[in-house]
Amino acid sequence: TAIFIFMFSVARGREHLQQLFFTYGAVPTHLTAQTVVTHMFLHAHAGHLVGNMVWLAFFGMNVERRLGPVVYLVLYILSGLTSIGLFLLFMPNGNAPLVGASGAISGVVGMYVVLFGRRIAEVSWIFGTVRTPAYLFTLFWIGTELLMAILFSRHVQVAHWAHVGGFFGGAIAMFVLARAGFRQHSDEKPPEPKNLAESFTELRYIPAAQGRLDETYALFFRRFDAPPA
């Protein structure tokens, strides 16, 4: 949905895109129940959209497969709400529209940490490749986001507080759900697809943990391939 909206808006021109942001983006001083939800489906530019979709696919496939699509969607929206909630707490007088799925996707990362945090990741960065438990990478990332939010939130166009709010919203919700005895789905892969239609459905069961997304997501990880310690 986010990709379709972005492509349609770009095709209509920059002025239409700006109008769309102020109509359906979450402007703190003019917030409505509608924009609290719609802002999650808008993106400022192609890089913003692609980056979010990469993180959503990488972390989201495993989380959705474990939770099932309904529970996953509910927690995704909940993360988006906690995201904008914390953002409004620290930036209540902002007059620029908040757009993007980053907050909700940060919640998916939080869910991933609770479910799969002990899996080993190979993280590619400027000094080479480091093998580390997934929770260390994600905690380093959210710690950086928190630091950026405290120091620079009023001077940059990135909603760091929204990322922090979404992450902790998703992580806490997942922790509470797990403690409440939620019956998670099996990690076993479903039967092989019998036709082309089933092949597309099968895509959502491809686990990043088996290293099949190396080329696509090499910017962040090379693979998650080790079982929980």
Salt bridges, closest charged atoms under 4 A:
GLU64 OE2 - ARG204 NH1 3.68
GLU122 OE2 - ARG131 NH1 2.92
GLU122 OE2 - ARG223 NH2 3.26
GLU145 OE1 - HIS160 ND1 2.69
GLU145 OE1 - HIS163 ND1 2.74
ASP187 OD1 - ARG65 NH1 3.87
ASP187 OD2 - ARG66 NH2 2.37
ASP187 OD2 - ARG119 NH2 3.84
GLU192 OE2 - LYS189 NZ 3.19
ASP225 OD2 - ARG223 NE 2.38
